Amino acid sequence: MVELSGFPITRKWPVANPEVIQLFAYPTPNGIKVSIALEELGLPYEAHRVTLSDADVKSPEFLSLNPNNKIPAIIDPNGPDGQPIGLFESGAILIYLAEKTGKLLGRSTADKYKAIQWVMFQMGGVGPMFGQMGYFVKFAGAQIEDPRPRERYITEATRLLNVLDCALEGQKWIAGDYTIADIALAPWLDALEFYGAKPLVGWANLRNVPSYVERFFDRPAAQQGRNIPPR
Ligand SMILES: N[C@@H](CCC(=O)N[C@@H](CS)C(=O)NCC(=O)O)C(=O)O
């Protein structure tokens, strides 16, 4: 029997089955990357609902697993060398799960680095820029008179979308085969609807991204994982 009581997070979010991967998340674009990957990989897991409130993400128990107070985070009871491992940062978790299973990273070493390249593009570009745009467009827009932050992030989000749109020309998935890069990207593309930002970033002019997102969410694992853990 694996023992996870050494992870203080389990005091606030008790573990029912310590033999399976523990996911601590909320169904945001970053959170559902991991639930969708787990569904795609068919790995058994237990999902714990960690809201974005300070009471959850800034609790000492959560900070013990992710000192950066953000979902998602995981504990894999059966990590490298059979030892439990805790991980945060969704990109690192995706790479970890793909390498653990030998899936979702293409067929060759070159494919693998192409996939990781697009994961990094999402982690360093799409996620932070779309997130900031969402803040200025949807949440804080009316309270901030200076138009420059809003314009800056809309311009950058539009630029990133067009990079992706060009790269998807003639491709079903961004790195050839379906990989963790698609799992990293599609939830963020889908968030543009929630932000009400599609008209601002020229969504209607994109040739490939809209059908790419539809194709992604047609997958049973994406449909299942996008609601885990429930709100
Ligand atoms: N780079 C991080 C970003 C994670 C992130 O921004 N999580 C948000 C929800 S999508 C969060 O937990 N926010 C709570 C907070 O900042 O207090 C990752 O990809 O894991």
The ligand as an SDF file (V2000), in Angstrom:
LIG
                    3D

 20 19  0  0  0  0  0  0  0  0999 V2000
    2.0680   28.3210  -15.5240 N   0  0  0  0  0  0  0  0  0  0  0  0
    1.0720   27.7360  -14.6710 C   0  0  0  0  0  0  0  0  0  0  0  0
   -0.1290   28.6430  -14.5970 C   0  0  0  0  0  0  0  0  0  0  0  0
   -1.2250   28.0710  -13.7450 C   0  0  0  0  0  0  0  0  0  0  0  0
   -2.3370   29.0900  -13.5000 C   0  0  0  0  0  0  0  0  0  0  0  0
   -2.2660   30.2430  -13.9330 O   0  0  0  0  0  0  0  0  0  0  0  0
   -3.3430   28.6710  -12.7320 N   0  0  0  0  0  0  0  0  0  0  0  0
   -4.4350   29.5690  -12.3890 C   0  0  0  0  0  0  0  0  0  0  0  0
   -5.7550   29.0290  -12.9020 C   0  0  0  0  0  0  0  0  0  0  0  0
   -5.7470   28.7860  -14.6330 S   0  0  0  0  0  0  0  0  0  0  0  0
   -4.5170   29.6670  -10.8690 C   0  0  0  0  0  0  0  0  0  0  0  0
   -4.3810   28.6870  -10.1900 O   0  0  0  0  0  0  0  0  0  0  0  0
   -4.7420   30.8730  -10.3190 N   0  0  0  0  0  0  0  0  0  0  0  0
   -4.8860   31.0720   -8.9000 C   0  0  0  0  0  0  0  0  0  0  0  0
   -4.0440   32.2270   -8.3920 C   0  0  0  0  0  0  0  0  0  0  0  0
   -3.2520   32.7710   -9.1620 O   0  0  0  0  0  0  0  0  0  0  0  0
   -4.2050   32.5690   -7.2170 O   0  0  0  0  0  0  0  0  0  0  0  0
    0.6760   26.3480  -15.2170 C   0  0  0  0  0  0  0  0  0  0  0  0
    0.6010   26.2350  -16.4500 O   0  0  0  0  0  0  0  0  0  0  0  0
    0.4660   25.4200  -14.4330 O   0  0  0  0  0  0  0  0  0  0  0  0
  1  2  1  0
  2  3  1  0
  2 18  1  0
  3  4  1  0
  4  5  1  0
  5  6  2  0
  5  7  1  0
  7  8  1  0
  8  9  1  0
  8 11  1  0
  9 10  1  0
 11 12  2  0
 11 13  1  0
 13 14  1  0
 14 15  1  0
 15 16  2  0
 15 17  1  0
 18 19  2  0
 18 20  1  0
M  END
$$$$
